[in-house]
Amino acid sequence: QVQLVESGGGLVQPGESLRLSCAASGSFFRIDAMGWYRQVPGKERELVATITTGSSTNYVDSVKGRFTISRDNAENTVYLQMNSLKLEDTAVYYCHAVVRPSLVIPEAYNFWGQGTQVTVSS
């Protein structure tokens, strides 16, 4: 069992910043990749940013230059630094992880956090 717990969401004004955190807990061998997705009512969940085991990053065009994804030394926590927030960044942000459950099991599995609300309003 793997649990992903997000924190750091809230209500901010345009131009301000937030830092989201996601900590993985439970029993597993290794987290291969982590990322952040977001979703607004009536729309599909979209990729915001991902980071691989080798620290290669990927961002959706709309957040490039404003958001930064990173991982801690143990690679069991992922962060999303969000600067210069815009009204259109308002969404529920979900943590995602690709998890290897065991050393002897080659497959990896997808896990999701419960989501944290980010609201940007003037």
Contact map, one row per residue, 1 for C-alpha under 8 A:
11100000000000000000000001110000000000000000000000000000000000000000000000000000000000000000000000000000000000000000000000
11110000000000000000000111110000000000000000000000000000000000000000000000000000000000000000000000000000000000100000000000
11111000000000000000000111000000000000000000000000000000000000000000000000000000000000000000000000000000000000111000000000
01111100000000000000011110000000000000000000000000000000000000000000000000000000000000000000001100000000000000111100000000
00111110000000000000011100000000000000000000000000000000000000000000000000000000000000000000001000000000000000001100000000
00011111000000000001111000000000000000000000000000000000000000000000000000000000000000000000011000000000000000001111000000
00001111100000000001110000000000000000000000000000000000000000000000000000000000000000000000000000000000000000000001000000
00000111110000000111100000000000000000000000000000000000000000000000000000000000000000000000000000000000000000000001000000
00000011111000000111000000000000000000000000000000000000000000000000000000000000000000000000000000000000000000000001111000
00000001111100000100000000000000000000000000000000000000000000000000000000000000000000000000000000000000000000000000111000
00000000111110000000000000000000000000000000000000000000000000000000000000000000000000000000000000000000000000000000011110
00000000011111011100000000000000000000000000000000000000000000000000000000000000000000000000000000000000000000000000001110
00000000001111110000000000000000000000000000000000000000000000000000000000000000000010000000000000000000000000000000000111
00000000000111110000000000000000000000000000000000000000000000000000000000000000000111100000000000000000000000000000000111
00000000000011111000000000000000000000000000000000000000000000000000000000000000001111000000000000000000000000000000000000
00000000000111111100000000000000000000000000000000000000000000000000000000000000001110000000000000000000000000000000000000
00000000000100111110000000000000000000000000000000000000000000000000000000000000111110000000000000000000000000000000000000
00000001110100011111000000000000000000000000000000000000000000000000000000000000111000000000000000000000000000000000000000
00000001100000001111100000000000000000000000000000000000000000000000000000000011110000000000000000000000000000000000000000
00000111100000000111110000000000000000000000000000000000000000000000000000000011110000000000000000000000000000000000000000
00000111000000000011111000000000000000000000000000000000000000000000000000001111000000000000000000000000000000000000000000
00011110000000000001111100000000000000000000000000000000000000000000000000001110000000000000001000000000000000001000000000
00011100000000000000111110000000000000000000000000000000000000000000000000011100000000000000000000000000000000000000000000
01111000000000000000011111000000000000000000000000000000000000000000000000011000000000000000000000000000000000000000000000
01110000000000000000001111100000000000000000000000000000000000000000000000010000000000000000000000000000000000000000000000
11100000000000000000000111110000000000000000000000000000000000000000000000000000000000000000000000000000000000000000000000
11000000000000000000000011111000000000000000000000000000000000000000000000000000000000000000000000001000000000000000000000
11000000000000000000000001111110000000000000000000000000000000000000000000000000000000000000000000111100000000000000000000
00000000000000000000000000111110000000000000000000000000000000000000000000000000000000000000000000111110000000000000000000
00000000000000000000000000011111000000000000000000000000000000000000000000000000000000000000000000111100000000000000000000
00000000000000000000000000011111110000000000000000001000000000000000000000110000000000000000000011110000000000000000000000
00000000000000000000000000000111110000000000000000011000000000000000000000000000000000000000000011110000000100000000000000
00000000000000000000000000000011111000000000000001111000000000000000000000000000000000000000000011100000000000000000000000
00000000000000000000000000000011111100000000000001110000000000000000000000000100000000000000001111000000000000000000000000
00000000000000000000000000000000111110000000001111100000000000000000100000000100000000000000001110000000000000000000000000
00000000000000000000000000000000011111000000001111000000000000000000000000000001000000000000111100000000000000000000000000
00000000000000000000000000000000001111100000111110000000000000000000000000000000000000000000111100000000000000000000000000
00000000000000000000000000000000000111110000111100000000000000000000000000000000000000000011110000000000000000000000000000
00000000000000000000000000000000000011111011110000000000000000000000000000000000000000000011100000000000000000000000000000
00000000000000000000000000000000000001111111100000000000000000000000000000000000000000000111000000000000000000000000000000
00000000000000000000000000000000000000111110000000000000000000000000000000000000000000000000000000000000000000000000000000
00000000000000000000000000000000000000011111000000000000000000000000000000000000000000000000000000000000000000000000000000
00000000000000000000000000000000000000111111100000000000000000000000000000000000000000000000000000000000000000000000000000
00000000000000000000000000000000000000110111110000000000000000000000000000000000000000000000000000000000000000000000000000
00000000000000000000000000000000000011110011111000000000000000000000000000000000000000000000000000000000000000000000000000
00000000000000000000000000000000000011100001111100000000000000000000000000000000000000000000000000000000000000000000000000
00000000000000000000000000000000001111000000111111000000001100000000000000000000000000000000000000000000000000000000000000
00000000000000000000000000000000001111000000011111000000001100100000000000000000000000000000000000000000000000000000000000
00000000000000000000000000000000001110000000001111100000111100000001100000000000000000000000000000000000000000000000000000
00000000000000000000000000000000111100000000001111110000111000000000100000000000000000000000000000000000000000000000000000
00000000000000000000000000000000111000000000000011111111110000000000111000000000000000000000000000000000000000000000000000
00000000000000000000000000000001110000000000000001111111100000000000000000000000000000000000000000000000000000000000000000
00000000000000000000000000000011100000000000000000111111000000000000000000100000000000000000000000000000000000000000000000
00000000000000000000000000000000000000000000000000111111000000000000000000000000000000000000000000000000000000000000000000
00000000000000000000000000000000000000000000000000111111100000000000011000000000000000000000000000000000000000000000000000
00000000000000000000000000000000000000000000000000111111110000000000000000000000000000000000000000000000000000000000000000
00000000000000000000000000000000000000000000000011110011111000000000100000000000000000000000000000000000000000000000000000
00000000000000000000000000000000000000000000000011100001111100000000000000000000000000000000000000000000000000000000000000
00000000000000000000000000000000000000000000001111000000111110110000000000000000000000000000000000000000000000000000000000
00000000000000000000000000000000000000000000001110000000011111110000000000000000000000000000000000000000000000000000000000
00000000000000000000000000000000000000000000000000000000001111110000000000000000000000000000000000000000000000000000000000
00000000000000000000000000000000000000000000000000000000000111110000000000000000000000000000000000000000000000000000000000
00000000000000000000000000000000000000000000000100000000001111111110000000000000000000000000000000000000000000000000000000
00000000000000000000000000000000000000000000000000000000001111111110000000000000000000000000000000000000000000000000000000
00000000000000000000000000000000000000000000000000000000000000111111000000000000000000000000000000000000000000000000000000
00000000000000000000000000000000000000000000000000000000000000111111000000000000011110000000000000000000000000000000000000
00000000000000000000000000000000000000000000000000000000000000111111100000000001111000000000000000000000000000000000000000
00000000000000000000000000000000000000000000000010000000000000001111110000000001110000000000000000000000000000000000000000
00000000000000000000000000000000001000000000000011100000100000000011111000000111100000000000000000000000000000000000000000
00000000000000000000000000000000000000000000000000100010000000000001111100000111000000000000000000000000000000000000000000
00000000000000000000000000000000000000000000000000100010000000000000111111111110000000000000000000000000000000000000000000
00000000000000000000000000000000000000000000000000000000000000000000011111111100000000000000000000000000000000000000000000
00000000000000000000000000000000000000000000000000000000000000000000001111110000000000000000000000000000000000000000000000
00000000000000000000000000000000000000000000000000000000000000000000001111111000000000000000000000000000000000000000000000
00000000000000000000000000000010000000000000000000001000000000000000001111111100000000000000000000000000000000000000000000
00000000000000000000001110000010000000000000000000000000000000000000001111111100000000000000000000000000000000000000000000
00000000000000000000111100000000000000000000000000000000000000000000001101111110000000000000000000000000000000000000000000
00000000000000000000111000000000011000000000000000000000000000000000111100111111000000000000000000000000000000000000000000
00000000000000000011110000000000000000000000000000000000000000000000111000001111100000000000000000000000000000000000000000
00000000000000000011100000000000000100000000000000000000000000000011110000000111110000000000000000000000000000000000000000
00000000000000001111000000000000000000000000000000000000000000000011100000000011111000000000000000000000000000000000000000
00000000000000001111000000000000000000000000000000000000000000000111000000000001111110000000000000000000000000000000000000
00000000000000111100000000000000000000000000000000000000000000000110000000000000111110000000000000000000000000000000000000
00000000000001111000000000000000000000000000000000000000000000000100000000000000011111000000000000000000000000000000000000
00000000000011111000000000000000000000000000000000000000000000000100000000000000011111101000000000000000000000000000000100
00000000000001100000000000000000000000000000000000000000000000000000000000000000000111111100000000000000000000000000000100
00000000000001000000000000000000000000000000000000000000000000000000000000000000000011111100000000000000000000000000001110
00000000000000000000000000000000000000000000000000000000000000000000000000000000000001111100000000000000000000000000000100
00000000000000000000000000000000000000000000000000000000000000000000000000000000000011111110000000000000000000000000011100
00000000000000000000000000000000000000010000000000000000000000000000000000000000000001111111000000000000000000000000111100
00000000000000000000000000000000000001110000000000000000000000000000000000000000000000001111100000000000000000000000111000
00000000000000000000000000000000000001110000000000000000000000000000000000000000000000000111110000000000000000000011110000
00000000000000000000000000000000000111100000000000000000000000000000000000000000000000000011111000000000000000000011110000
00000100000000000000000000000000000111000000000000000000000000000000000000000000000000000001111100000000000000011111000000
00011100000000000000010000000000011110000000000000000000000000000000000000000000000000000000111110000000000000011110000000
00010000000000000000000000000000011110000000000000000000000000000000000000000000000000000000011111000000000001111000000000
00000000000000000000000000000011111000000000000000000000000000000000000000000000000000000000001111100000000001110000000000
00000000000000000000000000000011110000000000000000000000000000000000000000000000000000000000000111110000000111100000000000
00000000000000000000000000011111100000000000000000000000000000000000000000000000000000000000000011111000000111100000000000
00000000000000000000000000011111000000000000000000000000000000000000000000000000000000000000000001111110111110000000000000
00000000000000000000000000111100000000000000000000000000000000000000000000000000000000000000000000111110101110000000000000
00000000000000000000000000011100000000000000000000000000000000000000000000000000000000000000000000011111110000000000000000
00000000000000000000000000001000000000000000000000000000000000000000000000000000000000000000000000011111110000000000000000
00000000000000000000000000000000000000000000000000000000000000000000000000000000000000000000000000000111110000000000000000
00000000000000000000000000000000000000000000000000000000000000000000000000000000000000000000000000011111111000000000000000
00000000000000000000000000000000000000000000000000000000000000000000000000000000000000000000000000010111111100000000000000
00000000000000000000000000000000000000000000000000000000000000000000000000000000000000000000000000011000111110000000000000
00000000000000000000000000000001000000000000000000000000000000000000000000000000000000000000000001111000011111000000000000
00000000000000000000000000000000000000000000000000000000000000000000000000000000000000000000000001111000001111100000000000
00000000000000000000000000000000000000000000000000000000000000000000000000000000000000000000000111100000000111110000000000
01110000000000000000000000000000000000000000000000000000000000000000000000000000000000000000000111100000000011111000000000
00110000000000000000000000000000000000000000000000000000000000000000000000000000000000000000011110000000000001111100000000
00111100000000000000010000000000000000000000000000000000000000000000000000000000000000000000011100000000000000111110000000
00011100000000000000000000000000000000000000000000000000000000000000000000000000000000000000011000000000000000011111000000
00000100000000000000000000000000000000000000000000000000000000000000000000000000000000000001111000000000000000001111100000
00000111100000000000000000000000000000000000000000000000000000000000000000000000000000000001110000000000000000000111110000
00000000110000000000000000000000000000000000000000000000000000000000000000000000000000000111100000000000000000000011111000
00000000111000000000000000000000000000000000000000000000000000000000000000000000000000001111100000000000000000000001111100
00000000111100000000000000000000000000000000000000000000000000000000000000000000000000101110000000000000000000000000111110
00000000001111000000000000000000000000000000000000000000000000000000000000000000000011111100000000000000000000000000011111
00000000001111000000000000000000000000000000000000000000000000000000000000000000000000100000000000000000000000000000001111
00000000000011000000000000000000000000000000000000000000000000000000000000000000000000000000000000000000000000000000000111
